[in-house]
């Protein structure tokens, strides 16, 4: 296995391996973690296996989704993502993250998000980084703001399953290369 793709003061992001199956399944089985994604329903082990196979097959060296570990303990914290956004202008990357509940409120999401925003503009030639969440997901919106992204719009999608709060729509946050450079980030 190769080393980490990215390290911060407290995080190590690395490519997924078959050994991540249990941690990924536990993450996706926590109703609180899945609350703003599917209403809190756990994802089946079989679905997790299929998802993990796709993650392992990704190149993952520059963009993609990576397993996040605590650098001190080596324990799984969840995952972070930075990948091209389908149907967006070239040079647009989408930032994402999913952390287990015990990692919430400790600054890990902000730390990882900031590092990936920096990577997007310094290593990946991104012109824009975007992130989206449900309007009611206040904690995730705060992470986006702390990572330097700013509110762009509220929008409504046609989801197959109604989730409590979905009637308020989703929000998009974004940061351009120019805005990032102006801040001296």
Buried (B, 14 or more C-beta within 10 A) or exposed (E): EEEBBBBBEBBBBBBBEEEBBEBBBBBBBBEEBBBBBBBBBBBEBEEBEEBBEEBEEBEBEEBBBBBBBBEEEEEBBBBBBBBBBEEEEEBBBBBBBBBBEEBBEEBBBBBBBBBBBBBBBEEBEBBBBBBBBBBBBEEBBEBBEBBBBEEBEEEEEEEEEEBEBBEEBBBBBBBBBEBBEEEEB
